[in-house]
Amino acid sequence: MMLAYTFISVPYGALLGVVKGDSQQRTTLTSFRFIGTFLGDSLVAYMIPELLAYLGQGNEALG
């Protein structure tokens, strides 16, 4: 999982220097990126048990 995160994260971090020349704007974009990552991770962490219960109809192994 960490290897997949690295493959995704490194290009985004490298592109910020090309997209924005102003360091304040880069910092703002990076902040929004990490906020979005946190919200997405939280949503996935909440939804997985819910999907297991729904799809497995009470049986987590089946879900």
mmCIF file of the N, C-alpha and C atoms, coordinates in Angstrom:
data_MODEL
# 
_entry.id   MODEL 
# 
loop_
_atom_site.group_PDB 
_atom_site.id 
_atom_site.type_symbol 
_atom_site.label_atom_id 
_atom_site.label_alt_id 
_atom_site.label_comp_id 
_atom_site.label_asym_id 
_atom_site.label_entity_id 
_atom_site.label_seq_id 
_atom_site.pdbx_PDB_ins_code 
_atom_site.Cartn_x 
_atom_site.Cartn_y 
_atom_site.Cartn_z 
_atom_site.occupancy 
_atom_site.B_iso_or_equiv 
_atom_site.pdbx_formal_charge 
_atom_site.auth_seq_id 
_atom_site.auth_comp_id 
_atom_site.auth_asym_id 
_atom_site.auth_atom_id 
_atom_site.pdbx_PDB_model_num 
ATOM 1   N N  . MET A 1 1  ? 0.827   -1.192  0.000   1.00 0.00 ? 1  MET A N  1 
ATOM 2   C CA . MET A 1 1  ? 0.000   0.000   0.000   1.00 0.00 ? 1  MET A CA 1 
ATOM 3   C C  . MET A 1 1  ? 0.871   1.256   0.000   1.00 0.00 ? 1  MET A C  1 
ATOM 4   N N  . MET A 1 2  ? 1.947   1.206   0.756   1.00 0.00 ? 2  MET A N  1 
ATOM 5   C CA . MET A 1 2  ? 2.824   2.372   0.792   1.00 0.00 ? 2  MET A CA 1 
ATOM 6   C C  . MET A 1 2  ? 3.521   2.591   -0.550  1.00 0.00 ? 2  MET A C  1 
ATOM 7   N N  . LEU A 1 3  ? 3.815   1.514   -1.256  1.00 0.00 ? 3  LEU A N  1 
ATOM 8   C CA . LEU A 1 3  ? 4.430   1.640   -2.571  1.00 0.00 ? 3  LEU A CA 1 
ATOM 9   C C  . LEU A 1 3  ? 3.451   2.301   -3.549  1.00 0.00 ? 3  LEU A C  1 
ATOM 10  N N  . ALA A 1 4  ? 2.198   1.908   -3.490  1.00 0.00 ? 4  ALA A N  1 
ATOM 11  C CA . ALA A 1 4  ? 1.178   2.525   -4.338  1.00 0.00 ? 4  ALA A CA 1 
ATOM 12  C C  . ALA A 1 4  ? 1.017   4.004   -3.994  1.00 0.00 ? 4  ALA A C  1 
ATOM 13  N N  . TYR A 1 5  ? 1.035   4.318   -2.713  1.00 0.00 ? 5  TYR A N  1 
ATOM 14  C CA . TYR A 1 5  ? 0.935   5.723   -2.286  1.00 0.00 ? 5  TYR A CA 1 
ATOM 15  C C  . TYR A 1 5  ? 2.121   6.523   -2.824  1.00 0.00 ? 5  TYR A C  1 
ATOM 16  N N  . THR A 1 6  ? 3.309   5.934   -2.788  1.00 0.00 ? 6  THR A N  1 
ATOM 17  C CA . THR A 1 6  ? 4.498   6.617   -3.291  1.00 0.00 ? 6  THR A CA 1 
ATOM 18  C C  . THR A 1 6  ? 4.383   6.895   -4.779  1.00 0.00 ? 6  THR A C  1 
ATOM 19  N N  . PHE A 1 7  ? 3.903   5.900   -5.549  1.00 0.00 ? 7  PHE A N  1 
ATOM 20  C CA . PHE A 1 7  ? 3.745   6.093   -6.991  1.00 0.00 ? 7  PHE A CA 1 
ATOM 21  C C  . PHE A 1 7  ? 2.760   7.208   -7.316  1.00 0.00 ? 7  PHE A C  1 
ATOM 22  N N  . ILE A 1 8  ? 1.771   7.389   -6.482  1.00 0.00 ? 8  ILE A N  1 
ATOM 23  C CA . ILE A 1 8  ? 0.771   8.426   -6.717  1.00 0.00 ? 8  ILE A CA 1 
ATOM 24  C C  . ILE A 1 8  ? 1.231   9.770   -6.172  1.00 0.00 ? 8  ILE A C  1 
ATOM 25  N N  . SER A 1 9  ? 1.853   9.771   -5.015  1.00 0.00 ? 9  SER A N  1 
ATOM 26  C CA . SER A 1 9  ? 2.192   11.003  -4.316  1.00 0.00 ? 9  SER A CA 1 
ATOM 27  C C  . SER A 1 9  ? 3.371   11.756  -4.923  1.00 0.00 ? 9  SER A C  1 
ATOM 28  N N  . VAL A 1 10 ? 4.395   11.068  -5.349  1.00 0.00 ? 10 VAL A N  1 
ATOM 29  C CA . VAL A 1 10 ? 5.603   11.731  -5.849  1.00 0.00 ? 10 VAL A CA 1 
ATOM 30  C C  . VAL A 1 10 ? 5.312   12.612  -7.064  1.00 0.00 ? 10 VAL A C  1 
ATOM 31  N N  . PRO A 1 11 ? 4.585   12.145  -8.079  1.00 0.00 ? 11 PRO A N  1 
ATOM 32  C CA . PRO A 1 11 ? 4.314   13.035  -9.213  1.00 0.00 ? 11 PRO A CA 1 
ATOM 33  C C  . PRO A 1 11 ? 3.520   14.285  -8.829  1.00 0.00 ? 11 PRO A C  1 
ATOM 34  N N  . TYR A 1 12 ? 2.553   14.151  -7.943  1.00 0.00 ? 12 TYR A N  1 
ATOM 35  C CA . TYR A 1 12 ? 1.799   15.326  -7.514  1.00 0.00 ? 12 TYR A CA 1 
ATOM 36  C C  . TYR A 1 12 ? 2.702   16.330  -6.815  1.00 0.00 ? 12 TYR A C  1 
ATOM 37  N N  . GLY A 1 13 ? 3.564   15.853  -5.957  1.00 0.00 ? 13 GLY A N  1 
ATOM 38  C CA . GLY A 1 13 ? 4.491   16.752  -5.267  1.00 0.00 ? 13 GLY A CA 1 
ATOM 39  C C  . GLY A 1 13 ? 5.456   17.413  -6.219  1.00 0.00 ? 13 GLY A C  1 
ATOM 40  N N  . ALA A 1 14 ? 5.923   16.696  -7.220  1.00 0.00 ? 14 ALA A N  1 
ATOM 41  C CA . ALA A 1 14 ? 6.869   17.249  -8.187  1.00 0.00 ? 14 ALA A CA 1 
ATOM 42  C C  . ALA A 1 14 ? 6.194   18.259  -9.112  1.00 0.00 ? 14 ALA A C  1 
ATOM 43  N N  . LEU A 1 15 ? 4.943   18.031  -9.453  1.00 0.00 ? 15 LEU A N  1 
ATOM 44  C CA . LEU A 1 15 ? 4.254   18.935  -10.370 1.00 0.00 ? 15 LEU A CA 1 
ATOM 45  C C  . LEU A 1 15 ? 3.948   20.292  -9.752  1.00 0.00 ? 15 LEU A C  1 
ATOM 46  N N  . LEU A 1 16 ? 3.839   20.364  -8.442  1.00 0.00 ? 16 LEU A N  1 
ATOM 47  C CA . LEU A 1 16 ? 3.504   21.642  -7.814  1.00 0.00 ? 16 LEU A CA 1 
ATOM 48  C C  . LEU A 1 16 ? 4.552   22.704  -8.113  1.00 0.00 ? 16 LEU A C  1 
ATOM 49  N N  . GLY A 1 17 ? 5.814   22.311  -8.186  1.00 0.00 ? 17 GLY A N  1 
ATOM 50  C CA . GLY A 1 17 ? 6.862   23.279  -8.498  1.00 0.00 ? 17 GLY A CA 1 
ATOM 51  C C  . GLY A 1 17 ? 6.768   23.806  -9.913  1.00 0.00 ? 17 GLY A C  1 
ATOM 52  N N  . VAL A 1 18 ? 6.186   23.032  -10.815 1.00 0.00 ? 18 VAL A N  1 
ATOM 53  C CA . VAL A 1 18 ? 6.041   23.447  -12.209 1.00 0.00 ? 18 VAL A CA 1 
ATOM 54  C C  . VAL A 1 18 ? 4.773   24.269  -12.394 1.00 0.00 ? 18 VAL A C  1 
ATOM 55  N N  . VAL A 1 19 ? 3.714   23.896  -11.683 1.00 0.00 ? 19 VAL A N  1 
ATOM 56  C CA . VAL A 1 19 ? 2.421   24.545  -11.870 1.00 0.00 ? 19 VAL A CA 1 
ATOM 57  C C  . VAL A 1 19 ? 2.408   25.943  -11.270 1.00 0.00 ? 19 VAL A C  1 
ATOM 58  N N  . LYS A 1 20 ? 2.943   26.086  -10.077 1.00 0.00 ? 20 LYS A N  1 
ATOM 59  C CA . LYS A 1 20 ? 2.915   27.373  -9.382  1.00 0.00 ? 20 LYS A CA 1 
ATOM 60  C C  . LYS A 1 20 ? 4.327   27.808  -9.026  1.00 0.00 ? 20 LYS A C  1 
ATOM 61  N N  . GLY A 1 21 ? 4.663   29.038  -9.360  1.00 0.00 ? 21 GLY A N  1 
ATOM 62  C CA . GLY A 1 21 ? 5.976   29.577  -9.028  1.00 0.00 ? 21 GLY A CA 1 
ATOM 63  C C  . GLY A 1 21 ? 6.029   30.171  -7.630  1.00 0.00 ? 21 GLY A C  1 
ATOM 64  N N  . ASP A 1 22 ? 4.872   30.578  -7.125  1.00 0.00 ? 22 ASP A N  1 
ATOM 65  C CA . ASP A 1 22 ? 4.805   31.215  -5.812  1.00 0.00 ? 22 ASP A CA 1 
ATOM 66  C C  . ASP A 1 22 ? 4.750   30.153  -4.722  1.00 0.00 ? 22 ASP A C  1 
ATOM 67  N N  . SER A 1 23 ? 5.649   30.251  -3.745  1.00 0.00 ? 23 SER A N  1 
ATOM 68  C CA . SER A 1 23 ? 5.706   29.237  -2.692  1.00 0.00 ? 23 SER A CA 1 
ATOM 69  C C  . SER A 1 23 ? 4.459   29.249  -1.812  1.00 0.00 ? 23 SER A C  1 
ATOM 70  N N  . GLN A 1 24 ? 3.823   30.400  -1.628  1.00 0.00 ? 24 GLN A N  1 
ATOM 71  C CA . GLN A 1 24 ? 2.599   30.473  -0.828  1.00 0.00 ? 24 GLN A CA 1 
ATOM 72  C C  . GLN A 1 24 ? 1.464   29.709  -1.521  1.00 0.00 ? 24 GLN A C  1 
ATOM 73  N N  . GLN A 1 25 ? 1.354   29.844  -2.828  1.00 0.00 ? 25 GLN A N  1 
ATOM 74  C CA . GLN A 1 25 ? 0.329   29.111  -3.564  1.00 0.00 ? 25 GLN A CA 1 
ATOM 75  C C  . GLN A 1 25 ? 0.595   27.614  -3.533  1.00 0.00 ? 25 GLN A C  1 
ATOM 76  N N  . ARG A 1 26 ? 1.857   27.212  -3.620  1.00 0.00 ? 26 ARG A N  1 
ATOM 77  C CA . ARG A 1 26 ? 2.197   25.788  -3.531  1.00 0.00 ? 26 ARG A CA 1 
ATOM 78  C C  . ARG A 1 26 ? 1.811   25.237  -2.170  1.00 0.00 ? 26 ARG A C  1 
ATOM 79  N N  . THR A 1 27 ? 2.072   26.015  -1.123  1.00 0.00 ? 27 THR A N  1 
ATOM 80  C CA . THR A 1 27 ? 1.713   25.581  0.229   1.00 0.00 ? 27 THR A CA 1 
ATOM 81  C C  . THR A 1 27 ? 0.203   25.429  0.365   1.00 0.00 ? 27 THR A C  1 
ATOM 82  N N  . THR A 1 28 ? -0.541  26.353  -0.198  1.00 0.00 ? 28 THR A N  1 
ATOM 83  C CA . THR A 1 28 ? -2.007  26.278  -0.148  1.00 0.00 ? 28 THR A CA 1 
ATOM 84  C C  . THR A 1 28 ? -2.512  25.045  -0.904  1.00 0.00 ? 28 THR A C  1 
ATOM 85  N N  . LEU A 1 29 ? -1.979  24.809  -2.100  1.00 0.00 ? 29 LEU A N  1 
ATOM 86  C CA . LEU A 1 29 ? -2.395  23.635  -2.871  1.00 0.00 ? 29 LEU A CA 1 
ATOM 87  C C  . LEU A 1 29 ? -2.055  22.334  -2.147  1.00 0.00 ? 29 LEU A C  1 
ATOM 88  N N  . THR A 1 30 ? -0.885  22.282  -1.537  1.00 0.00 ? 30 THR A N  1 
ATOM 89  C CA . THR A 1 30 ? -0.487  21.091  -0.792  1.00 0.00 ? 30 THR A CA 1 
ATOM 90  C C  . THR A 1 30 ? -1.406  20.866  0.396   1.00 0.00 ? 30 THR A C  1 
ATOM 91  N N  . SER A 1 31 ? -1.799  21.945  1.055   1.00 0.00 ? 31 SER A N  1 
ATOM 92  C CA . SER A 1 31 ? -2.723  21.820  2.190   1.00 0.00 ? 31 SER A CA 1 
ATOM 93  C C  . SER A 1 31 ? -4.055  21.247  1.744   1.00 0.00 ? 31 SER A C  1 
ATOM 94  N N  . PHE A 1 32 ? -4.587  21.765  0.638   1.00 0.00 ? 32 PHE A N  1 
ATOM 95  C CA . PHE A 1 32 ? -5.857  21.246  0.122   1.00 0.00 ? 32 PHE A CA 1 
ATOM 96  C C  . PHE A 1 32 ? -5.720  19.781  -0.299  1.00 0.00 ? 32 PHE A C  1 
ATOM 97  N N  . ARG A 1 33 ? -4.575  19.427  -0.860  1.00 0.00 ? 33 ARG A N  1 
ATOM 98  C CA . ARG A 1 33 ? -4.358  18.043  -1.261  1.00 0.00 ? 33 ARG A CA 1 
ATOM 99  C C  . ARG A 1 33 ? -4.398  17.113  -0.053  1.00 0.00 ? 33 ARG A C  1 
ATOM 100 N N  . PHE A 1 34 ? -3.736  17.512  1.032   1.00 0.00 ? 34 PHE A N  1 
ATOM 101 C CA . PHE A 1 34 ? -3.716  16.660  2.211   1.00 0.00 ? 34 PHE A CA 1 
ATOM 102 C C  . PHE A 1 34 ? -5.069  16.626  2.922   1.00 0.00 ? 34 PHE A C  1 
ATOM 103 N N  . ILE A 1 35 ? -5.798  17.725  2.892   1.00 0.00 ? 35 ILE A N  1 
ATOM 104 C CA . ILE A 1 35 ? -7.149  17.730  3.463   1.00 0.00 ? 35 ILE A CA 1 
ATOM 105 C C  . ILE A 1 35 ? -8.040  16.772  2.673   1.00 0.00 ? 35 ILE A C  1 
ATOM 106 N N  . GLY A 1 36 ? -7.945  16.824  1.338   1.00 0.00 ? 36 GLY A N  1 
ATOM 107 C CA . GLY A 1 36 ? -8.722  15.905  0.500   1.00 0.00 ? 36 GLY A CA 1 
ATOM 108 C C  . GLY A 1 36 ? -8.346  14.458  0.737   1.00 0.00 ? 36 GLY A C  1 
ATOM 109 N N  . THR A 1 37 ? -7.049  14.214  0.923   1.00 0.00 ? 37 THR A N  1 
ATOM 110 C CA . THR A 1 37 ? -6.593  12.851  1.213   1.00 0.00 ? 37 THR A CA 1 
ATOM 111 C C  . THR A 1 37 ? -7.166  12.357  2.530   1.00 0.00 ? 37 THR A C  1 
ATOM 112 N N  . PHE A 1 38 ? -7.132  13.208  3.539   1.00 0.00 ? 38 PHE A N  1 
ATOM 113 C CA . PHE A 1 38 ? -7.673  12.823  4.844   1.00 0.00 ? 38 PHE A CA 1 
ATOM 114 C C  . PHE A 1 38 ? -9.168  12.539  4.759   1.00 0.00 ? 38 PHE A C  1 
ATOM 115 N N  . LEU A 1 39 ? -9.899  13.394  4.062   1.00 0.00 ? 39 LEU A N  1 
ATOM 116 C CA . LEU A 1 39 ? -11.348 13.184  3.938   1.00 0.00 ? 39 LEU A CA 1 
ATOM 117 C C  . LEU A 1 39 ? -11.663 11.910  3.149   1.00 0.00 ? 39 LEU A C  1 
ATOM 118 N N  . GLY A 1 40 ? -10.913 11.667  2.091   1.00 0.00 ? 40 GLY A N  1 
ATOM 119 C CA . GLY A 1 40 ? -11.121 10.449  1.312   1.00 0.00 ? 40 GLY A CA 1 
ATOM 120 C C  . GLY A 1 40 ? -10.800 9.200   2.110   1.00 0.00 ? 40 GLY A C  1 
ATOM 121 N N  . ASP A 1 41 ? -9.701  9.237   2.851   1.00 0.00 ? 41 ASP A N  1 
ATOM 122 C CA . ASP A 1 41 ? -9.338  8.091   3.698   1.00 0.00 ? 41 ASP A CA 1 
ATOM 123 C C  . ASP A 1 41 ? -10.393 7.839   4.769   1.00 0.00 ? 41 ASP A C  1 
ATOM 124 N N  . SER A 1 42 ? -10.889 8.912   5.354   1.00 0.00 ? 42 SER A N  1 
ATOM 125 C CA . SER A 1 42 ? -11.918 8.766   6.392   1.00 0.00 ? 42 SER A CA 1 
ATOM 126 C C  . SER A 1 42 ? -13.200 8.172   5.814   1.00 0.00 ? 42 SER A C  1 
ATOM 127 N N  . LEU A 1 43 ? -13.564 8.619   4.621   1.00 0.00 ? 43 LEU A N  1 
ATOM 128 C CA . LEU A 1 43 ? -14.769 8.089   3.974   1.00 0.00 ? 43 LEU A CA 1 
ATOM 129 C C  . LEU A 1 43 ? -14.625 6.597   3.685   1.00 0.00 ? 43 LEU A C  1 
ATOM 130 N N  . VAL A 1 44 ? -13.476 6.199   3.174   1.00 0.00 ? 44 VAL A N  1 
ATOM 131 C CA . VAL A 1 44 ? -13.239 4.786   2.879   1.00 0.00 ? 44 VAL A CA 1 
ATOM 132 C C  . VAL A 1 44 ? -13.251 3.962   4.163   1.00 0.00 ? 44 VAL A C  1 
ATOM 133 N N  . ALA A 1 45 ? -12.597 4.472   5.216   1.00 0.00 ? 45 ALA A N  1 
ATOM 134 C CA . ALA A 1 45 ? -12.563 3.748   6.490   1.00 0.00 ? 45 ALA A CA 1 
ATOM 135 C C  . ALA A 1 45 ? -13.964 3.585   7.083   1.00 0.00 ? 45 ALA A C  1 
ATOM 136 N N  . TYR A 1 46 ? -14.836 4.553   6.851   1.00 0.00 ? 46 TYR A N  1 
ATOM 137 C CA . TYR A 1 46 ? -16.208 4.458   7.344   1.00 0.00 ? 46 TYR A CA 1 
ATOM 138 C C  . TYR A 1 46 ? -17.049 3.522   6.470   1.00 0.00 ? 46 TYR A C  1 
ATOM 139 N N  . MET A 1 47 ? -16.846 3.585   5.172   1.00 0.00 ? 47 MET A N  1 
ATOM 140 C CA . MET A 1 47 ? -17.717 2.855   4.255   1.00 0.00 ? 47 MET A CA 1 
ATOM 141 C C  . MET A 1 47 ? -17.411 1.364   4.156   1.00 0.00 ? 47 MET A C  1 
ATOM 142 N N  . ILE A 1 48 ? -16.180 0.949   4.377   1.00 0.00 ? 48 ILE A N  1 
ATOM 143 C CA . ILE A 1 48 ? -15.843 -0.472  4.237   1.00 0.00 ? 48 ILE A CA 1 
ATOM 144 C C  . ILE A 1 48 ? -16.656 -1.348  5.190   1.00 0.00 ? 48 ILE A C  1 
ATOM 145 N N  . PRO A 1 49 ? -16.713 -1.041  6.483   1.00 0.00 ? 49 PRO A N  1 
ATOM 146 C CA . PRO A 1 49 ? -17.555 -1.891  7.343   1.00 0.00 ? 49 PRO A CA 1 
ATOM 147 C C  . PRO A 1 49 ? -19.035 -1.848  6.957   1.00 0.00 ? 49 PRO A C  1 
ATOM 148 N N  . GLU A 1 50 ? -19.492 -0.690  6.512   1.00 0.00 ? 50 GLU A N  1 
ATOM 149 C CA . GLU A 1 50 ? -20.886 -0.575  6.096   1.00 0.00 ? 50 GLU A CA 1 
ATOM 150 C C  . GLU A 1 50 ? -21.152 -1.444  4.856   1.00 0.00 ? 50 GLU A C  1 
ATOM 151 N N  . LEU A 1 51 ? -20.237 -1.414  3.914   1.00 0.00 ? 51 LEU A N  1 
ATOM 152 C CA . LEU A 1 51 ? -20.394 -2.239  2.710   1.00 0.00 ? 51 LEU A CA 1 
ATOM 153 C C  . LEU A 1 51 ? -20.303 -3.724  3.032   1.00 0.00 ? 51 LEU A C  1 
ATOM 154 N N  . LEU A 1 52 ? -19.422 -4.093  3.953   1.00 0.00 ? 52 LEU A N  1 
ATOM 155 C CA . LEU A 1 52 ? -19.332 -5.498  4.356   1.00 0.00 ? 52 LEU A CA 1 
ATOM 156 C C  . LEU A 1 52 ? -20.650 -5.982  4.952   1.00 0.00 ? 52 LEU A C  1 
ATOM 157 N N  . ALA A 1 53 ? -21.231 -5.154  5.791   1.00 0.00 ? 53 ALA A N  1 
ATOM 158 C CA . ALA A 1 53 ? -22.500 -5.531  6.410   1.00 0.00 ? 53 ALA A CA 1 
ATOM 159 C C  . ALA A 1 53 ? -23.617 -5.607  5.372   1.00 0.00 ? 53 ALA A C  1 
ATOM 160 N N  . TYR A 1 54 ? -23.639 -4.648  4.453   1.00 0.00 ? 54 TYR A N  1 
ATOM 161 C CA . TYR A 1 54 ? -24.704 -4.611  3.446   1.00 0.00 ? 54 TYR A CA 1 
ATOM 162 C C  . TYR A 1 54 ? -24.560 -5.749  2.430   1.00 0.00 ? 54 TYR A C  1 
ATOM 163 N N  . LEU A 1 55 ? -23.379 -5.894  1.883   1.00 0.00 ? 55 LEU A N  1 
ATOM 164 C CA . LEU A 1 55 ? -23.176 -6.908  0.844   1.00 0.00 ? 55 LEU A CA 1 
ATOM 165 C C  . LEU A 1 55 ? -23.158 -8.329  1.388   1.00 0.00 ? 55 LEU A C  1 
ATOM 166 N N  . GLY A 1 56 ? -22.667 -8.480  2.607   1.00 0.00 ? 56 GLY A N  1 
ATOM 167 C CA . GLY A 1 56 ? -22.606 -9.813  3.187   1.00 0.00 ? 56 GLY A CA 1 
ATOM 168 C C  . GLY A 1 56 ? -23.853 -10.195 3.961   1.00 0.00 ? 56 GLY A C  1 
ATOM 169 N N  . GLN A 1 57 ? -24.773 -9.274  4.125   1.00 0.00 ? 57 GLN A N  1 
ATOM 170 C CA . GLN A 1 57 ? -26.009 -9.483  4.870   1.00 0.00 ? 57 GLN A CA 1 
ATOM 171 C C  . GLN A 1 57 ? -25.736 -10.107 6.239   1.00 0.00 ? 57 GLN A C  1 
ATOM 172 N N  . GLY A 1 58 ? -24.758 -9.478  6.939   1.00 0.00 ? 58 GLY A N  1 
ATOM 173 C CA . GLY A 1 58 ? -24.419 -9.941  8.284   1.00 0.00 ? 58 GLY A CA 1 
ATOM 174 C C  . GLY A 1 58 ? -23.218 -10.865 8.329   1.00 0.00 ? 58 GLY A C  1 
ATOM 175 N N  . ASN A 1 59 ? -22.788 -11.401 7.211   1.00 0.00 ? 59 ASN A N  1 
ATOM 176 C CA . ASN A 1 59 ? -21.642 -12.299 7.139   1.00 0.00 ? 59 ASN A CA 1 
ATOM 177 C C  . ASN A 1 59 ? -20.466 -11.524 6.530   1.00 0.00 ? 59 ASN A C  1 
ATOM 178 N N  . GLU A 1 60 ? -19.487 -11.117 7.383   1.00 0.00 ? 60 GLU A N  1 
ATOM 179 C CA . GLU A 1 60 ? -18.375 -10.299 6.895   1.00 0.00 ? 60 GLU A CA 1 
ATOM 180 C C  . GLU A 1 60 ? -17.524 -11.033 5.864   1.00 0.00 ? 60 GLU A C  1 
ATOM 181 N N  . ALA A 1 61 ? -17.356 -12.327 6.023   1.00 0.00 ? 61 ALA A N  1 
ATOM 182 C CA . ALA A 1 61 ? -16.551 -13.093 5.073   1.00 0.00 ? 61 ALA A CA 1 
ATOM 183 C C  . ALA A 1 61 ? -17.201 -13.094 3.689   1.00 0.00 ? 61 ALA A C  1 
ATOM 184 N N  . LEU A 1 62 ? -18.514 -13.168 3.649   1.00 0.00 ? 62 LEU A N  1 
ATOM 185 C CA . LEU A 1 62 ? -19.228 -13.141 2.389   1.00 0.00 ? 62 LEU A CA 1 
ATOM 186 C C  . LEU A 1 62 ? -19.207 -11.719 1.796   1.00 0.00 ? 62 LEU A C  1 
ATOM 187 N N  . GLY A 1 63 ? -19.304 -10.726 2.653   1.00 0.00 ? 63 GLY A N  1 
ATOM 188 C CA . GLY A 1 63 ? -19.315 -9.327  2.204   1.00 0.00 ? 63 GLY A CA 1 
ATOM 189 C C  . GLY A 1 63 ? -18.012 -8.933  1.618   1.00 0.00 ? 63 GLY A C  1 
# 
